[in-house]
Amino acid sequence: VSACKPTWPLQFFYPGHRAGELCAPTKPPPQTRPDMTPPPPTTALPRPSLLLAVSSAALKISSAAASPARGVRWQGVGVGRGRSRAVGRCWAAAVEEAGAQEQDGVLLPQEGEGSEAAGRYDWREEWYPLYLSKEVPDDAALPLTVFDRQLVLYRDAAGVLRCHEDRCPHRLAKLSEGQLVDGKLECLYHGWQFDGEGKCVKIPQLPEGAKIPRNACARNYEVRDSQGVVWVWMSPATPPDAKKLPWFEPYARAGFTDLSTVHELPYDHSILLENLMDPAHVPISHDRTDWTAKREDAQPLAFEVAERTARGFAGHWWRERAPHLRNLLRFEAPCVLTNTLEFVDKDGREQCFSAQFLCRPAGQGKSMLLVRFGSTARSPLLRVLPKWYFHQNACKVFEQDMGFLSSQNEVLLREKVPTKELYLNLRSSDTWVAEYRRWMDRAGHGMPYYFGHSTISPPPVPAVVEQAPAGAAAGISASFPAKGGFGTQHAPNPTSRYFRHVVHCKGCRDSVNRYTALKKAFVVLAAVAAAAAVLAATRQWKAVLLGAAAVLAAASYACGSVVSLITTNFIRTHRRL
């Protein structure tokens, strides 16, 4: 899946659109919020002579903007660097020199034009997408993370969303391991209970009449439910800034519907964002995943950066063979990526397709993605096919890229150099990737860790790998939101589709349980029919009962296949060319 070309549901939202078909683009209306005054119009930058005039490639972060341990400018010198890296740098330098001699070269320039100073940025003073509202259970707490900060999300007795630090002030037990008692969150270690504001309201071990200590409280975080997404403000000290809460104008349009999924992924959120804003890989990596992605469609792309600010960037992109279809891509801090296509259908009606990718930085080597595909034009196929079909296809798309992105994550952590030392970005495919890494140069000084185009700040401490207990106890553990699981997998495996998606999706969990129960029922009925056939007195009855047993056995197999389709990873096979 890519923000630049969503592969799996495109045809279902565009009932009259085919790849390469002429659609007249329309100008998208300005995005406004009901509770805000409309923003001033944005003046587009003049179109550069080349496909990209990238800024801030060689940023120098001032001491006022960056701490000594953050935003370190990479100088290309390090202790213990091997000969292979030195050779690699020499080769890259030769390629860069050759590209500088030819203005129309295929590589993007290493150094940009119009360098911008790094402004103030604090990752805590941002809204982060925690979860889809509809997926938050009413009777259990969810453990979630933002940059490895552990949070617990739940609904109180009134159904109001609450969020605390996932740590009991008593002895640091995870509150997400606890249970909800009359809307209050109870720690299952010693029974302390906390209300929606994080205040401790019950300690069973206190003597009668004793007061609960004032500091026996859980740190509280502000959460908002906006347009179907739960957002958390990560700064306990700074009041939430409502103006920073993302608002997506297409979702306010009449007739706009969306299809949303949740995916937990085993690589850094910056690598995930790179992948989602990369349209060039779709025809190759997702070849024939559905009929919108074909290897034969790989082609040069054109990009036009129209806006570049301290909080992100935006612009248009199009394919060389279809210049009339101009997609608007926008990245907004800290982790929101949208791709919008305005077009006129064959009946002359203005339609809008919007792909939203909310990429929460869960922590080192892990991220959580909320995918939302929506459109004003909806295909009847969305009403006919079950939602789990689209969900498993989305899982398949991410599994096709998982090996590439996980290995990329490993290389960045191992090499500890900026991406310009490692990447060969092409003008005709990698413009958004270069823009994003240069934005990291501008804002990374305010993040716990980052890898920019020219600067880096690696994680100060190694990642802590969390693993649920193996064995029978894990099947009933509340440490993972696997309510309704069918009990065949215990320890969370970040590469398993079950733990990456199914445990976060009520619809898929219900489908797995339903088809598992049907499979067992069909097996029993098939056995009864076969036994009755043995006891039948006439050949006609034997034939009927044996036929019924065969049909029931086939139905059982079909149910098992559906369960496998929902829960089992996709294994790549290459099409012979």
C-alpha positions as CSV (number, residue, x, y, z in Angstrom):
1,V,0.0,0.0,0.0
2,S,1.3,3.5,-0.8
3,A,-0.2,6.9,-0.1
4,C,0.7,7.6,-3.7
5,K,-1.1,4.7,-5.2
6,P,-3.4,2.7,-2.9
7,T,-3.5,-0.8,-4.4
8,W,-6.1,-2.9,-2.8
9,P,-9.4,-0.9,-2.5
10,L,-9.0,1.6,-5.3
11,Q,-11.3,-0.1,-7.8
12,F,-14.0,-0.6,-5.1
13,F,-14.1,3.1,-4.3
14,Y,-13.8,4.2,-8.0
15,P,-16.5,2.1,-9.7
16,G,-16.0,3.8,-13.0
17,H,-12.2,4.4,-12.9
18,R,-9.5,2.3,-14.6
19,A,-5.8,2.8,-14.5
20,G,-4.8,5.4,-17.1
21,E,-8.5,6.4,-17.8
22,L,-8.9,10.1,-18.4
23,C,-10.5,11.8,-15.4
24,A,-10.7,15.6,-15.3
25,P,-9.1,16.8,-12.1
26,T,-10.8,19.4,-10.0
27,K,-9.4,21.9,-7.5
28,P,-9.9,20.6,-4.0
29,P,-11.8,22.9,-1.6
30,P,-9.9,24.5,1.2
31,Q,-9.8,22.4,4.3
32,T,-11.5,24.1,7.3
33,R,-12.8,22.9,10.6
34,P,-16.1,23.7,12.1
35,D,-14.5,25.1,15.3
36,M,-11.8,27.1,13.6
37,T,-11.6,30.1,11.2
38,P,-10.5,29.0,7.8
39,P,-6.7,29.1,7.3
40,P,-5.3,31.8,5.0
41,P,-4.7,30.6,1.4
42,T,-1.3,29.0,0.9
43,T,0.8,30.6,-1.9
44,A,2.4,27.8,-4.0
45,L,6.1,28.1,-4.6
46,P,7.2,28.7,-8.2
47,R,7.6,25.4,-10.0
48,P,11.4,24.6,-10.1
49,S,13.2,24.2,-13.3
50,L,14.1,20.6,-12.3
51,L,11.7,18.1,-10.8
52,L,12.9,19.1,-7.4
53,A,14.7,22.0,-5.8
54,V,15.2,20.5,-2.3
55,S,16.0,22.7,0.6
56,S,17.9,22.3,3.9
57,A,20.1,19.4,2.8
58,A,23.0,20.8,4.8
59,L,21.3,22.1,7.9
60,K,23.3,23.4,10.8
61,I,21.3,23.0,14.0
62,S,21.9,25.8,16.4
63,S,22.7,25.1,20.1
64,A,19.5,26.9,21.0
65,A,17.4,24.4,19.0
66,A,19.2,21.3,19.8
67,S,20.7,19.7,22.9
68,P,24.3,18.5,22.8
69,A,23.2,14.9,22.3
70,R,20.6,15.6,19.7
71,G,20.7,16.7,16.0
72,V,24.4,15.9,15.6
73,R,25.6,17.0,12.2
74,W,27.2,14.0,10.4
75,Q,30.7,14.7,9.3
76,G,31.5,11.4,7.5
77,V,34.1,10.4,10.0
78,G,33.8,7.8,12.7
79,V,35.7,5.4,14.8
80,G,35.8,1.8,13.7
81,R,34.3,2.4,10.2
82,G,35.3,-0.4,7.9
83,R,36.9,-0.3,4.5
84,S,33.7,-1.2,2.8
85,R,32.0,1.9,4.1
86,A,34.9,4.1,2.9
87,V,34.8,2.5,-0.5
88,G,31.0,3.0,-0.5
89,R,31.4,6.7,0.3
90,C,34.0,7.2,-2.4
91,W,31.7,5.5,-4.9
92,A,28.8,7.7,-3.8
93,A,31.0,10.8,-4.0
94,A,31.9,9.8,-7.6
95,V,28.3,9.4,-8.5
96,E,27.4,12.7,-6.9
97,E,30.2,14.5,-8.8
98,A,29.0,13.0,-12.0
99,G,25.5,14.1,-11.3
100,A,26.7,17.7,-10.5
101,Q,28.3,17.9,-13.9
102,E,25.0,17.0,-15.6
103,Q,22.1,19.2,-14.5
104,D,19.5,16.8,-15.9
105,G,21.0,13.7,-14.2
106,V,18.8,11.0,-12.8
107,L,20.0,11.4,-9.1
108,L,18.5,14.0,-6.7
109,P,21.1,16.5,-5.5
110,Q,22.8,15.7,-2.2
111,E,22.8,19.4,-1.2
112,G,19.6,21.5,-1.6
113,E,18.9,25.1,-2.5
114,G,17.5,27.7,-0.2
115,S,18.5,26.1,3.2
116,E,16.1,26.7,6.0
117,A,17.0,27.1,9.7
118,A,15.8,24.5,12.1
119,G,12.9,25.8,14.1
120,R,11.7,24.7,17.5
121,Y,10.1,21.3,17.6
122,D,9.0,19.2,20.6
123,W,7.7,15.7,19.9
124,R,5.6,15.8,23.1
125,E,3.6,18.8,22.0
126,E,1.8,16.9,19.3
127,W,-1.3,14.7,18.8
128,Y,-0.6,11.1,18.0
129,P,-3.1,8.6,16.6
130,L,-3.6,5.9,19.2
131,Y,-6.4,3.7,17.8
132,L,-9.6,3.6,15.8
133,S,-12.5,4.5,18.0
134,K,-14.6,1.6,17.0
135,E,-11.9,-0.9,17.9
136,V,-11.5,0.3,21.5
137,P,-13.2,-2.4,23.7
138,D,-15.8,-1.4,26.3
139,D,-14.6,-4.0,28.9
140,A,-10.8,-4.1,28.6
141,A,-7.8,-1.9,28.8
142,L,-5.4,-1.5,25.8
143,P,-1.6,-1.2,26.2
144,L,-0.2,1.2,23.6
145,T,3.1,3.0,23.1
146,V,4.4,6.3,21.7
147,F,8.1,6.5,21.2
148,D,8.4,3.6,23.8
149,R,6.3,5.6,26.3
150,Q,3.8,3.1,27.7
151,L,0.2,4.1,27.8
152,V,-3.1,2.4,28.7
153,L,-6.3,3.3,26.9
154,Y,-9.8,2.4,28.1
155,R,-13.4,3.5,28.4
156,D,-14.9,4.4,31.8
157,A,-18.4,3.6,32.9
158,A,-19.9,6.4,30.8
159,G,-18.0,5.3,27.7
160,V,-15.6,8.2,27.9
161,L,-12.1,7.4,26.6
162,R,-9.3,7.7,29.2
163,C,-5.6,7.4,29.0
164,H,-2.9,7.0,31.7
165,E,0.7,6.1,31.9
166,D,0.8,2.3,31.9
167,R,2.4,2.1,35.3
168,C,0.9,1.6,38.8
169,P,2.4,4.1,41.2
170,H,2.6,1.4,43.9
171,R,5.1,-1.1,42.4
172,L,5.2,-0.3,38.7
173,A,3.0,-3.1,37.5
174,K,1.3,-2.5,34.2
175,L,-2.2,-1.2,34.6
176,S,-3.1,-2.6,31.2
177,E,-2.8,-6.1,32.9
178,G,-5.7,-5.1,35.1
179,Q,-9.4,-5.0,34.7
180,L,-12.3,-2.5,34.6
181,V,-14.4,-2.5,37.7
182,D,-17.5,-0.2,37.5
183,G,-15.6,2.0,35.0
184,K,-12.5,2.2,37.2
185,L,-9.1,0.7,36.2
186,E,-7.9,-1.8,38.7
187,C,-4.3,-3.0,39.0
188,L,-4.4,-6.8,39.4
189,Y,-1.3,-6.9,41.4
190,H,-2.6,-5.4,44.7
191,G,-6.1,-4.2,43.7
192,W,-5.5,-0.4,43.6
193,Q,-8.2,1.3,41.6
194,F,-8.0,4.5,39.6
195,D,-10.7,6.8,38.2
196,G,-10.7,8.5,34.8
197,E,-8.4,11.3,36.0
198,G,-5.8,8.9,37.3
199,K,-6.7,9.5,40.9
200,C,-6.5,6.4,43.2
201,V,-9.9,5.8,44.8
202,K,-9.3,2.4,46.5
203,I,-6.5,0.6,48.2
204,P,-7.7,-2.6,49.8
205,Q,-4.7,-2.9,52.1
206,L,-5.3,0.5,53.8
207,P,-6.7,0.4,57.4
208,E,-10.2,1.6,57.8
209,G,-10.4,5.4,57.9
210,A,-6.9,5.9,56.5
211,K,-6.5,8.4,53.7
212,I,-5.2,7.5,50.3
213,P,-1.8,9.2,49.7
214,R,-2.1,12.2,47.5
215,N,0.7,11.0,45.2
216,A,-0.9,7.6,44.7
217,C,-2.1,8.5,41.2
218,A,-1.4,7.5,37.6
219,R,-0.1,10.1,35.2
220,N,-3.0,11.3,33.0
221,Y,-2.9,12.0,29.2
222,E,-5.5,14.0,27.3
223,V,-7.2,12.1,24.5
224,R,-9.7,13.2,21.9
225,D,-12.0,11.2,19.6
226,S,-12.0,13.0,16.3
227,Q,-13.5,11.6,13.0
228,G,-13.3,8.1,14.2
229,V,-9.7,8.2,15.5
230,V,-8.4,8.4,19.1
231,W,-5.6,11.0,19.5
232,V,-3.4,11.5,22.5
233,W,-1.5,14.7,23.5
234,M,1.8,13.5,24.9
235,S,2.9,16.6,26.9
236,P,1.6,16.4,30.6
237,A,3.0,19.9,31.2
238,T,1.8,21.8,28.1
239,P,-2.0,22.3,27.6
240,P,-3.3,20.5,24.5
241,D,-3.3,22.6,21.4
242,A,-6.6,22.1,19.6
243,K,-5.3,23.7,16.5
244,K,-2.8,20.9,16.0
245,L,-5.5,18.2,16.1
246,P,-5.7,16.9,12.5
247,W,-8.9,17.5,10.7
248,F,-9.6,15.8,7.3
249,E,-12.0,17.8,5.2
250,P,-13.1,14.9,2.9
251,Y,-14.7,13.1,5.9
252,A,-17.1,16.0,6.3
253,R,-18.4,15.7,2.8
254,A,-21.9,14.2,2.1
255,G,-21.8,10.6,1.1
256,F,-18.1,10.1,2.1
257,T,-17.4,6.6,3.4
258,D,-14.2,4.9,4.4
259,L,-12.7,1.5,5.0
260,S,-10.2,1.4,7.9
261,T,-7.7,-1.1,9.2
262,V,-5.1,-1.3,12.0
263,H,-1.7,-2.8,11.5
264,E,1.2,-3.3,14.0
265,L,4.5,-3.4,12.1
266,P,8.1,-4.5,13.1
267,Y,10.0,-1.5,11.8
268,D,10.5,2.2,12.6
269,H,7.7,4.7,11.7
270,S,10.0,6.8,9.5
271,I,10.7,3.7,7.3
272,L,6.9,3.1,7.2
273,L,6.3,6.7,6.1
274,E,9.0,6.4,3.4
275,N,7.3,3.3,2.1
276,L,3.8,4.9,2.0
277,M,5.0,8.0,0.2
278,D,6.8,5.9,-2.4
279,P,4.6,5.3,-5.5
280,A,7.4,3.8,-7.5
281,H,7.6,0.5,-5.7
282,V,3.9,-0.4,-6.1
283,P,3.9,-2.0,-9.6
284,I,6.9,-4.1,-8.7
285,S,6.5,-5.1,-5.1
286,H,2.7,-5.5,-5.3
287,D,2.5,-6.9,-8.8
288,R,-0.9,-8.5,-9.4
289,T,-2.0,-8.0,-5.7
290,D,-5.0,-6.7,-7.4
291,W,-5.7,-5.4,-10.9
292,T,-4.5,-1.8,-10.1
293,A,-0.9,-2.9,-9.6
294,K,1.0,-4.4,-12.6
295,R,4.7,-4.7,-13.2
296,E,4.2,-3.4,-16.7
297,D,3.0,-0.1,-15.3
298,A,6.4,0.8,-13.7
299,Q,7.3,4.2,-15.2
300,P,9.0,7.5,-14.4
301,L,7.1,9.8,-12.1
302,A,7.0,13.6,-11.9
303,F,6.8,15.6,-8.7
304,E,6.1,19.2,-7.8
305,V,6.7,20.5,-4.3
306,A,4.2,23.2,-3.7
307,E,4.6,23.8,0.1
308,R,7.4,23.3,2.5
309,T,7.0,24.4,6.2
310,A,8.4,23.5,9.6
311,R,5.5,21.1,10.1
312,G,5.8,19.2,6.8
313,F,5.4,19.5,3.1
314,A,2.9,19.1,0.3
315,G,2.8,18.8,-3.5
316,H,1.5,17.0,-6.6
317,W,2.8,14.0,-8.3
318,W,1.8,12.2,-11.5
319,R,2.8,9.4,-13.8
320,E,4.6,10.1,-17.1
321,R,1.9,8.2,-19.0
322,A,-1.0,9.8,-17.2
323,P,-0.1,13.5,-16.6
324,H,-3.8,14.4,-16.3
325,L,-4.2,12.5,-13.0
326,R,-2.5,14.7,-10.5
327,N,-2.5,13.4,-6.9
328,L,-2.1,15.8,-4.0
329,L,0.2,14.4,-1.3
330,R,0.6,16.1,2.1
331,F,2.8,15.1,5.1
332,E,2.0,16.9,8.4
333,A,3.9,16.5,11.7
334,P,4.2,14.3,13.5
335,C,3.1,11.3,11.5
336,V,0.1,12.1,9.2
337,L,0.3,11.3,5.5
338,T,-2.6,11.9,3.1
339,N,-3.1,11.4,-0.6
340,T,-6.1,13.0,-2.3
341,L,-7.4,12.7,-5.8
342,E,-10.2,14.9,-7.1
343,F,-11.8,13.8,-10.4
344,V,-14.9,14.0,-12.4
345,D,-16.6,10.6,-13.1
346,K,-18.1,9.5,-16.4
347,D,-21.4,11.0,-15.3
348,G,-19.9,14.4,-14.8
349,R,-20.0,14.3,-11.0
350,E,-17.1,15.6,-8.9
351,Q,-15.7,12.8,-6.8
352,C,-13.0,12.7,-4.2
353,F,-10.7,9.8,-3.1
354,S,-8.6,10.2,0.0
355,A,-6.1,7.8,1.5
356,Q,-5.1,8.5,5.1
357,F,-2.0,6.9,6.7
358,L,-1.7,7.6,10.4
359,C,1.8,6.2,11.4
360,R,2.2,6.2,15.1
361,P,5.9,5.9,16.3
362,A,5.3,3.1,18.7
363,G,9.1,2.8,19.5
364,Q,12.4,1.6,18.3
365,G,11.8,-0.9,15.5
366,K,8.0,-0.8,15.7
367,S,5.2,1.3,14.5
368,M,1.4,1.2,14.4
369,L,-0.5,2.2,11.3
370,L,-4.1,3.3,11.0
371,V,-5.1,3.0,7.3
372,R,-8.2,4.8,6.0
373,F,-9.3,4.7,2.4
374,G,-12.4,6.8,1.7
375,S,-14.3,8.1,-1.2
376,T,-17.5,9.9,-2.2
377,A,-18.0,7.2,-4.9
378,R,-18.6,3.8,-3.5
379,S,-18.7,0.5,-5.4
380,P,-21.5,-2.0,-4.8
381,L,-18.7,-4.6,-4.2
382,L,-18.1,-3.0,-0.8
383,R,-21.6,-4.1,0.2
384,V,-21.2,-7.6,-1.2
385,L,-17.8,-8.7,-0.1
386,P,-17.1,-9.1,3.6
387,K,-14.8,-6.6,5.3
388,W,-12.3,-9.4,6.3
389,Y,-11.6,-9.9,2.6
390,F,-10.3,-6.3,2.2
391,H,-8.5,-6.6,5.6
392,Q,-6.6,-9.7,4.6
393,N,-5.7,-8.2,1.3
394,A,-4.3,-5.1,3.1
395,C,-2.3,-7.5,5.4
396,K,-0.9,-9.2,2.3
397,V,0.3,-5.8,0.9
398,F,2.3,-5.0,4.1
399,E,3.7,-8.6,4.2
400,Q,5.0,-8.1,0.7
401,D,7.1,-5.2,1.9
402,M,7.9,-6.4,5.4
403,G,11.2,-8.1,4.6
404,F,12.6,-5.1,2.7
405,L,11.6,-2.6,5.3
406,S,12.8,-4.7,8.3
407,S,16.2,-5.1,6.7
408,Q,16.3,-1.4,5.9
409,N,15.7,-0.7,9.6
410,E,18.5,-3.0,10.6
411,V,21.0,-1.3,8.2
412,L,20.1,2.2,9.5
413,L,20.6,1.2,13.1
414,R,23.9,-0.7,12.3
415,E,25.5,1.9,10.1
416,K,24.5,5.0,12.1
417,V,25.0,7.4,9.3
418,P,22.5,9.9,7.6
419,T,20.5,8.5,4.7
420,K,22.4,10.6,2.1
421,E,25.4,8.3,2.8
422,L,23.3,5.2,2.0
423,Y,20.5,6.1,-0.4
424,L,20.6,6.8,-4.1
425,N,17.5,8.8,-4.5
426,L,16.2,9.2,-8.1
427,R,14.5,12.3,-9.4
428,S,11.8,10.2,-11.1
429,S,10.8,8.1,-8.1
430,D,12.2,9.3,-4.7
431,T,11.3,12.9,-4.3
432,W,9.0,12.5,-1.4
433,V,11.5,10.2,0.4
434,A,14.2,12.9,0.1
435,E,11.7,15.6,1.3
436,Y,10.8,13.6,4.3
437,R,14.3,12.9,5.4
438,R,15.2,16.6,5.0
439,W,12.2,17.5,7.1
440,M,13.7,15.2,9.7
441,D,16.9,17.3,9.5
442,R,14.7,20.3,10.4
443,A,12.7,18.8,13.2
444,G,14.7,15.8,14.4
445,H,16.4,17.8,17.2
446,G,13.1,17.7,19.0
447,M,12.6,13.9,18.7
448,P,13.9,11.1,21.0
449,Y,15.9,9.8,18.0
450,Y,15.9,10.2,14.2
451,F,17.7,9.5,10.9
452,G,17.7,12.5,8.6
453,H,19.2,13.2,5.2
454,S,22.2,15.0,6.6
455,T,22.0,14.7,10.4
456,I,21.2,11.8,12.8
457,S,20.6,11.2,16.5
458,P,20.6,7.4,17.1
459,P,18.5,5.9,20.0
460,P,20.5,6.5,23.2
461,V,19.6,3.1,24.7
462,P,18.8,-0.2,23.0
463,A,15.2,-1.2,22.4
464,V,13.5,-3.3,25.1
465,V,11.9,-6.3,23.5
466,E,8.6,-7.1,25.1
467,Q,7.5,-10.7,25.1
468,A,4.3,-12.2,26.6
469,P,4.9,-15.2,28.8
470,A,4.9,-18.5,26.9
471,G,2.6,-21.3,28.0
472,A,-0.9,-21.7,29.2
473,A,-1.0,-18.5,31.2
474,A,-0.4,-16.4,28.0
475,G,-3.7,-17.6,26.6
476,I,-5.7,-15.7,29.2
477,S,-3.2,-12.8,29.7
478,A,-4.6,-9.3,29.3
479,S,-1.2,-7.9,28.3
480,F,-2.2,-8.0,24.7
481,P,-5.6,-6.9,23.2
482,A,-6.4,-10.4,21.9
483,K,-9.9,-10.7,23.4
484,G,-11.8,-13.3,21.5
485,G,-8.6,-15.1,20.3
486,F,-9.0,-18.7,19.5
487,G,-6.0,-19.8,21.7
488,T,-3.6,-21.3,19.3
489,Q,-0.9,-18.6,19.5
490,H,0.5,-17.4,22.8
491,A,3.6,-15.2,22.7
492,P,3.2,-12.1,20.4
493,N,5.2,-12.5,17.2
494,P,5.6,-9.2,15.4
495,T,5.8,-10.9,12.0
496,S,2.5,-12.9,12.5
497,R,-0.6,-11.5,10.8
498,Y,-2.7,-12.6,13.8
499,F,-0.7,-10.3,16.2
500,R,-0.1,-7.5,13.6
501,H,-3.8,-7.1,12.7
502,V,-6.4,-9.6,13.9
503,V,-6.0,-8.8,17.6
504,H,-6.6,-5.1,16.8
505,C,-9.7,-5.7,14.7
506,K,-13.1,-6.7,16.1
507,G,-14.5,-7.7,12.7
508,C,-11.6,-10.1,12.0
509,R,-11.6,-11.6,15.5
510,D,-15.4,-12.2,15.2
511,S,-14.9,-13.7,11.8
512,V,-12.2,-16.0,13.0
513,N,-14.3,-17.2,16.0
514,R,-17.4,-17.6,13.8
515,Y,-15.7,-19.6,11.1
516,T,-13.8,-21.7,13.6
517,A,-17.0,-22.7,15.3
518,L,-18.7,-23.5,12.0
519,K,-15.7,-25.6,11.0
520,K,-16.1,-27.7,14.1
521,A,-19.8,-28.0,13.7
522,F,-19.5,-29.1,10.1
523,V,-16.9,-31.8,11.1
524,V,-19.3,-33.2,13.7
525,L,-22.2,-33.1,11.2
526,A,-20.1,-34.8,8.5
527,A,-19.1,-37.6,10.9
528,V,-22.8,-38.1,11.9
529,A,-23.8,-38.2,8.2
530,A,-21.1,-40.7,7.5
531,A,-22.1,-42.9,10.4
532,A,-25.7,-42.8,9.4
533,A,-24.7,-43.8,5.8
534,V,-23.1,-47.0,7.2
535,L,-26.3,-47.8,9.1
536,A,-28.7,-46.9,6.2
537,A,-30.8,-49.8,4.9
538,T,-31.0,-48.8,1.2
539,R,-28.5,-47.7,-1.4
540,Q,-30.4,-44.6,-2.0
541,W,-30.1,-43.4,1.6
542,K,-26.5,-44.4,1.7
543,A,-25.8,-42.3,-1.4
544,V,-27.7,-39.3,0.0
545,L,-26.0,-39.5,3.4
546,L,-22.5,-40.0,1.9
547,G,-23.1,-37.0,-0.4
548,A,-24.2,-34.9,2.6
549,A,-21.1,-36.0,4.5
550,A,-18.9,-34.9,1.6
551,V,-20.6,-31.5,1.3
552,L,-20.3,-31.0,5.1
553,A,-16.6,-31.9,4.9
554,A,-16.1,-29.5,2.1
555,A,-17.9,-26.8,4.1
556,S,-15.6,-27.5,7.1
557,Y,-12.5,-27.2,4.8
558,A,-13.8,-23.9,3.4
559,C,-14.3,-22.5,6.9
560,G,-10.8,-23.5,7.8
561,S,-9.5,-21.9,4.6
562,V,-11.2,-18.6,5.6
563,V,-9.6,-18.7,9.1
564,S,-6.2,-19.4,7.5
565,L,-6.7,-16.6,5.0
566,I,-7.4,-14.1,7.8
567,T,-4.6,-15.2,10.1
568,T,-1.8,-16.6,7.9
569,N,1.0,-14.6,6.4
570,F,1.4,-14.2,2.7
571,I,4.4,-16.0,1.2
572,R,5.7,-14.2,-1.9
573,T,5.9,-16.0,-5.2
574,H,7.5,-14.4,-8.2
575,R,5.6,-14.4,-11.5
576,R,7.6,-15.8,-14.4
577,L,8.2,-12.9,-16.9
